[in-house]
Amino acid sequence: MLGERLDSWLRGHGSLVDALIALLLAASCVLFGLFVLAEAAYFLFSLLLSLPLALRRSHPAVCAALVLGAAGVQWLAIRDDVGALPADLAVPLAVHAAAAYGPRPAGGAALGAGLAGSVLGGLSWPMLPSSATAHLLVGAFLASTVVAAWATGTLRRVRLSHRAQEARLAVLAERARIAHEMHDIVAHSLAVVIAQADGGRYATSPEAGRSALVTIAECARQALSDLRRVLGVLRDGPA
């Protein structure tokens, strides 16, 4: 029960959760930079990489473009100085967001850009004199991280699509049930009205005619009440 409520709250406050994640990552990177007395470029790129995560679900393609663009500029500007940053964690998060919440072309483009960045990272890191194997392992690790982020994002997209399809089917089933119930109400009421009207027309006494009219009125009122109830459910239910 608690897990379901938490999941429901997280789904209903996605933008707030994304903003908190972005701020938490940015704050962690800034605190680490202050601890190690990092240069100004470190703080600049930490913010450029972290803060766009606030758009992770609301504008996933924009988020991926900003993060991957900042990562590319980082590689060009400080690859031989500062090197990799803790804020580079934003890259797989942005790839995941593009695959999960963005258009399909955005997910594919983010995957391609992330893999290209993995190759560049493998060429530059580790910064210490290392063998080709070390560079290959670093590149493979970065690429596997990007692919894993894209794969989990794609799985998330499939689950969201399946959930939306189930919701649409539930709405259609409810509407069909309501339509069937309305048909039964109208058909039954009209049958009673017709029978009473025919009986009243051939009634041999005023009392029988009045009785038929009373029955017709009661049946019409009941039918109207039932229709209002059903239409109220249809109006207040999910669209």
HUTAWO-V469127 format. One record per backbone hydrogen bond with DSSP energy under -1.0 kcal/mol. CO is the residue of the C=O (numbers start at 1). NH is the residue of the N-H. E is the energy in kcal/mol with one decimal. If there is no record, write none. Layout:
co = <CO	CO>
nh = <NH	NH>
e = <E	E>
This chain:
co = <1	2	3	4	5	6	7	8	9	13	14	15	16	17	18	19	20	21	22	23	24	25	26	27	28	29	30	31	32	33	39	40	41	42	43	44	45	46	47	50	51	52	53	55	59	60	61	62	63	64	65	66	67	68	69	70	71	72	73	74	78	78	85	86	87	88	89	90	91	92	93	94	95	96	97	103	104	105	106	107	108	109	110	111	112	113	114	115	116	117	118	119	120	121	131	132	133	134	135	136	137	138	139	140	141	142	143	144	145	146	147	148	149	150	151	152	153	154	155	156	157	158	159	160	161	162	163	164	165	166	167	168	169	170	171	172	173	174	175	176	177	178	179	180	181	182	183	184	185	186	187	188	189	190	191	192	193	194	195	196	197	198	205	206	207	208	209	210	211	212	213	214	215	216	217	218	219	220	221	222	223	224	225	226	227	228	229	230	231	232	233>
nh = <5	6	7	8	9	10	11	12	13	17	18	19	20	21	22	23	24	25	26	27	28	29	30	31	32	33	34	35	36	38	43	44	45	46	47	48	49	50	51	53	54	55	56	59	63	64	65	66	67	68	69	70	71	72	73	74	75	76	77	78	81	83	88	89	90	91	93	94	95	96	97	98	99	100	101	107	108	109	110	111	112	113	114	115	116	117	118	119	120	121	122	123	124	125	135	136	137	138	139	140	141	142	143	144	145	146	147	148	149	150	151	152	153	154	155	156	157	158	159	160	161	162	163	164	165	166	167	168	169	170	171	172	173	174	175	176	177	178	179	180	181	182	183	184	185	186	187	188	189	190	191	192	193	194	195	196	197	198	199	200	201	202	209	210	211	212	213	214	215	216	217	218	219	220	221	222	223	224	225	226	227	228	229	230	231	232	233	234	235	236	237>
e = <-2.3	-2.5	-2.5	-2.5	-2.5	-2.6	-2.2	-1.9	-1.1	-2.4	-2.5	-2.3	-2.3	-2.3	-2.4	-2.5	-2.6	-2.5	-2.5	-2.8	-2.4	-2.4	-2.4	-2.6	-2.3	-2.4	-2.5	-2.0	-2.0	-2.8	-1.2	-2.4	-2.5	-2.1	-2.0	-2.3	-2.0	-1.9	-2.1	-1.8	-2.1	-2.3	-1.7	-2.1	-2.5	-2.6	-2.3	-2.6	-2.6	-2.7	-2.0	-2.4	-2.4	-2.0	-2.4	-2.4	-2.1	-1.9	-2.6	-2.7	-1.2	-2.9	-1.7	-1.6	-2.3	-1.8	-1.3	-2.5	-2.3	-2.5	-2.2	-2.4	-2.2	-2.3	-3.0	-1.7	-2.1	-2.6	-2.5	-2.1	-2.4	-2.7	-2.6	-2.4	-2.3	-2.4	-1.8	-2.0	-2.1	-2.8	-2.4	-1.7	-1.6	-2.9	-1.6	-2.5	-2.6	-2.3	-2.5	-2.5	-2.5	-2.5	-2.6	-2.5	-2.0	-2.1	-2.7	-2.5	-2.2	-2.5	-2.8	-2.6	-1.9	-2.4	-2.4	-2.1	-2.2	-2.2	-2.3	-2.6	-2.5	-2.5	-2.5	-2.5	-2.4	-2.3	-2.1	-2.3	-2.5	-2.3	-2.1	-2.5	-2.5	-2.2	-2.5	-2.3	-2.2	-2.4	-2.7	-2.3	-2.3	-2.7	-2.2	-2.2	-2.3	-2.7	-2.8	-2.5	-2.5	-2.8	-2.1	-2.2	-2.8	-2.9	-2.3	-2.7	-2.7	-2.6	-2.3	-3.0	-2.0	-1.4	-1.7	-2.8	-2.7	-2.0	-2.2	-2.6	-2.4	-2.4	-2.6	-2.8	-2.7	-2.5	-2.6	-2.6	-2.5	-2.6	-2.6	-2.6	-2.6	-2.3	-2.1	-2.5	-2.9	-2.0	-1.8	-2.1	-2.4	-2.5	-1.5>
